[in-house]
């Protein structure tokens, strides 16, 4: 079911070959699909082999990843660096509040989380 072949004059030879290759591949895949779908005795579902390979690699990618000291070090630095930054920030905020409470800059009535 291919359409009429048009001649294009505004593309290079390389681009024309790519277009023709894609068209031929599309026709071959279409022919294969029709052959499988119109088979009188179907034994299995029609699947795309490339998609199956892609999902298999995505599912089992941990077997293809090599653990190195550099990767573990970068992961540890990211985790512990983030924790250290958050702890330091929380301590500075708490120390600033405590300083304001102890020097009398904030009255007891205005404090957050007071005992009453």
Secondary structure as the mmCIF struct_conf table of DSSP 4:
data_model
#
loop_
_struct_conf.conf_type_id
_struct_conf.id
_struct_conf.beg_label_comp_id
_struct_conf.beg_label_asym_id
_struct_conf.beg_label_seq_id
_struct_conf.end_label_comp_id
_struct_conf.end_label_asym_id
_struct_conf.end_label_seq_id
HELX_LH_PP_P HELX_LH_PP_P1 UNK A 4 UNK A 7
BEND BEND1 UNK A 9 UNK A 11
HELX_RH_AL_P HELX_RH_AL_P1 UNK A 13 UNK A 37
TURN_TY1_P TURN_TY1_P1 UNK A 38 UNK A 38
BEND BEND2 UNK A 40 UNK A 41
BEND BEND3 UNK A 44 UNK A 44
HELX_RH_AL_P HELX_RH_AL_P2 UNK A 49 UNK A 59
TURN_TY1_P TURN_TY1_P2 UNK A 60 UNK A 60
HELX_RH_3T_P HELX_RH_3T_P1 UNK A 61 UNK A 63
TURN_TY1_P TURN_TY1_P3 UNK A 64 UNK A 64
HELX_LH_PP_P HELX_LH_PP_P2 UNK A 65 UNK A 67
HELX_RH_AL_P HELX_RH_AL_P3 UNK A 69 UNK A 102
TURN_TY1_P TURN_TY1_P4 UNK A 103 UNK A 104
BEND BEND4 UNK A 105 UNK A 106
HELX_RH_3T_P HELX_RH_3T_P2 UNK A 108 UNK A 110
BEND BEND5 UNK A 112 UNK A 113
#
